[in-house]
Amino acid sequence: MLELKLARLPPRQPIKIKIEVTPELHKLLDAYAQAYREAYGEAEKINELIPYMLETFLSSDRAFTKSRRDVMEE
């Protein structure tokens, strides 16, 4: 078998996750979508914004990032 320097690419198919949110969180998400539209002049649906919001949150959580790095080093 051929051994390439490039490893096999990871799965890139999106995974659908269904969640339920409180009415208060839904209002906040609606408000965020409105703020996004005002900031960028483009309307985006909440379900389109949520994955990027989660990525931003997770990548900015220093404790989480450090704990992941520590686990990878073990």
LUMTISE-433100 format. One record per residue: residue in one letter; x, y, z of N, C-alpha, C, O, CB in turn. Coordinates in steps of 0.001 Angstrom, whole numbers, plus 500000, padded with zeros to 6 digits. Glycine has a CB too. Layout:
N
 guvex    nc1    nc2    nc3   cac1   cac2   cac3    cc1    cc2    cc3    oc1    oc2    oc3   cbc1   cbc2   cbc3
     A      X      Y      Z      X      Y      Z      X      Y      Z      X      Y      Z      X      Y      Z
...
//
This chain:
74
 guvex    nc1    nc2    nc3   cac1   cac2   cac3    cc1    cc2    cc3    oc1    oc2    oc3   cbc1   cbc2   cbc3
     M 500851 498817 500000 500000 500000 500000 500892 501240 500000 501909 501288 500692 499035 500001 501229
     L 500509 502207 499240 501231 503466 499129 501123 504259 500424 500024 504383 500965 500698 504291 497954
     E 502227 504801 500943 502195 505595 502168 502481 507046 501834 503635 507432 501648 503212 505064 503204
     L 501449 507833 501760 501576 509249 501433 501874 510057 502679 501505 509664 503786 500305 509764 500760
     K 502532 511171 502504 502829 512063 503621 501527 512669 504168 501381 512853 505377 503810 513185 503178
     L 500598 512970 503277 499305 513523 503664 498419 512408 504208 498165 511414 503527 498623 514230 502464
     A 497954 512582 505435 497056 511590 506025 495684 511663 505359 495354 512629 504670 496928 511808 507552
     R 494912 510634 505582 493552 510613 505037 492787 511807 505584 492870 512108 506775 492820 509279 505387
     L 492048 512484 504725 491266 513641 505137 490147 513212 506072 489558 512147 505890 490693 514372 503917
     P 489849 514041 507078 488768 513703 508007 487409 513874 507338 487298 514549 506315 488850 514576 509272
     P 486385 513268 507912 485034 513457 507361 484670 514936 507366 484917 515641 508344 483989 512645 508170
     R 484097 515388 506298 483722 516797 506194 482224 516974 505998 481747 518078 505734 484468 517454 505049
     Q 481499 515893 506128 480045 515963 505991 479461 516589 507251 479738 516116 508353 479433 514549 505739
     P 478664 517635 507116 478069 518239 508310 477217 517227 509077 476595 516340 508491 477217 519457 507923
     I 477205 517380 510377 476401 516518 511242 475257 517362 511795 475478 518420 512384 477265 515890 512403
     K 474064 516890 511603 472888 517627 512055 472618 517293 513520 472554 516127 513908 471648 517294 511175
     I 472463 518347 514324 472137 518191 515735 470865 518992 516003 470772 520168 515653 473322 518665 516659
     K 469910 518351 516616 468658 519027 516941 468687 519394 518420 468958 518544 519268 467418 518128 516606
     I 468408 520661 518728 468373 521099 520118 467078 521852 520385 466421 522348 519470 469596 521985 520447
     E 466737 521919 521648 465622 522748 522087 466206 523830 522972 467099 523566 523776 464523 521909 522842
     V 465705 525049 522827 466193 526168 523636 465019 526793 524380 463857 526631 524010 466913 527230 522751
     T 465365 527504 525432 464334 528196 526201 463799 529370 525388 464472 529853 524478 464892 528682 527567
     P 462601 529828 525708 462081 531008 525015 463012 532215 525172 463153 533013 524245 460686 531353 525544
     E 463647 532350 526343 464557 533485 526573 465770 533405 525659 466193 534411 525089 465011 533525 528043
     L 466334 532195 525519 467489 532032 524629 467086 532278 523183 467853 532864 522419 468099 530624 524778
     H 465903 531841 522800 465438 532074 521424 465337 533571 521141 465694 534026 520054 464067 531393 521187
     K 464851 534335 522119 464772 535791 521953 466166 536390 521791 466379 537277 520965 464054 536436 523156
     L 467111 535895 522588 468487 536385 522475 469094 536036 521118 469788 536855 520515 469351 535803 523598
     L 468834 534829 520643 469345 534431 519326 468725 535272 518217 469407 535661 517269 469069 532944 519070
     D 467431 535552 518338 466764 536447 517370 467411 537832 517398 467670 538426 516351 465241 536561 517681
     A 467666 538336 518602 468290 539655 518741 469688 539648 518153 470101 540628 517534 468339 540080 520215
     Y 470429 538554 518337 471770 538473 517782 471715 538452 516255 472518 539109 515593 472497 537226 518311
     A 470773 537703 515703 470614 537661 514248 470282 539048 513710 470754 539425 512637 469513 536656 513849
     Q 469481 539804 514439 469151 541175 514051 470404 542059 514116 470654 542855 513211 468035 541747 514967
     A 471184 541913 515187 472418 542696 515315 473389 542340 514193 474075 543216 513666 473079 542452 516694
     Y 473450 541075 513830 474312 540637 512735 473883 541317 511436 474717 541810 510677 474270 539095 512584
     R 472566 541337 511190 472051 541975 509970 472400 543449 509940 472787 543983 508901 470533 541798 509865
     E 472264 544101 511073 472593 545531 511145 474091 545769 510951 474490 546748 510320 472142 546114 512491
     A 474907 544883 511487 476360 545051 511392 476874 544771 509986 477767 545472 509510 477061 544136 512385
     Y 476329 543761 509313 476880 543324 508035 475966 543555 506833 476366 543321 505693 477209 541885 508119
     G 474741 544013 507088 473831 544290 505982 473289 543043 505308 472727 543120 504215 474519 545130 504971
     E 473453 541903 505945 472936 540646 505399 472189 539893 506490 472665 539779 507620 474086 539773 504820
     A 471029 539387 506146 470264 538593 507105 470730 537144 507039 470893 536581 505956 468736 538694 506824
     E 470941 536555 508197 471282 535134 508293 470303 534492 509266 469932 535091 510275 472773 534923 508759
     K 469897 533288 508959 469006 532559 509854 469782 532131 511095 470994 531924 511054 468386 531327 509139
     I 469054 532007 512192 469665 531606 513455 470424 530293 513297 471549 530158 513779 468599 531474 514549
     N 469804 529323 512620 470454 528017 512485 471739 528084 511666 472566 527176 511756 469499 527030 511847
     E 471925 529125 510877 473167 529321 510140 474222 529973 511026 475415 529725 510853 472920 530175 508891
     L 473798 530796 511964 474727 531497 512847 475232 530624 513996 476389 530747 514399 474063 532729 513407
     I 474391 529755 514521 474724 528989 515724 476037 528208 515608 476845 528284 516533 473603 528033 516036
     P 476300 527459 514522 477574 526731 514472 478796 527648 514605 479767 527289 515271 477668 525956 513174
     Y 478752 528811 513985 479875 529744 514066 479966 530386 515448 481061 530656 515943 479742 530827 512994
     M 478818 530626 516064 478811 531149 517427 479447 530134 518384 480234 530504 519254 477365 531487 517874
     L 479103 528865 518218 479671 527820 519071 481170 527670 518843 481931 527530 519800 478969 526487 518815
     E 481601 527697 517582 483034 527615 517288 483790 528774 517928 484857 528580 518510 483271 527607 515770
     T 483234 529972 517820 483875 531147 518403 483952 531025 519911 484985 531323 520510 483124 532417 518017
     F 482874 530591 520521 482859 530421 521966 483895 529393 522412 484680 529657 523324 481469 530003 522435
     L 483901 528223 521773 484823 527162 522174 486276 527553 521960 487131 527240 522788 484519 525894 521410
     S 486561 528228 520863 487955 528602 520600 488427 529739 521499 489632 529935 521656 488121 529003 519143
     S 487508 530488 522088 487901 531596 522958 487898 531212 524441 488272 532025 525286 486975 532774 522737
     D 487484 529990 524763 487468 529528 526146 488863 529008 526489 489217 527886 526126 486377 528421 526366
     R 489638 529811 527178 491043 529472 527452 491191 528197 528275 492069 527379 527999 491719 530618 528176
     A 490344 528025 529278 490437 526829 530112 490160 525576 529284 490850 524567 529432 489454 526918 531295
     F 489166 525636 528427 488833 524496 527573 489970 524208 526601 490361 523054 526427 487527 524759 526802
     T 490499 525245 525970 491600 525080 525024 492808 524464 525709 493448 523570 525156 491978 526425 524395
     K 493127 524940 526922 494267 524404 527668 494031 522944 528039 494942 522125 527920 494522 525238 528935
     S 492838 522612 528481 492561 521227 528870 492658 520290 527668 493121 519158 527805 491169 521118 529512
     R 492236 520740 526514 492354 519916 525299 493804 519737 524929 494212 518642 524542 491586 520547 524124
     R 494600 520797 525040 496018 520735 524708 496738 519787 525682 497599 519006 525276 496654 522157 524750
     D 496375 519866 526963 496980 518984 527961 496665 517513 527674 497535 516654 527818 496493 519361 529363
     V 495445 517226 527278 495037 515849 526969 495795 515341 525734 496209 514182 525694 493496 515772 526732
     M 495973 516192 524746 496669 515792 523524 498143 515495 523797 498743 514664 523115 496543 516887 522458
     E 498730 516167 524787 500132 515980 525100 500394 514697 525879 501528 514219 525925 500638 517156 525876
     E 499364 514144 526485 499534 512924 527293 499764 511712 526437 499925 510609 526958 498326 512693 528171
//
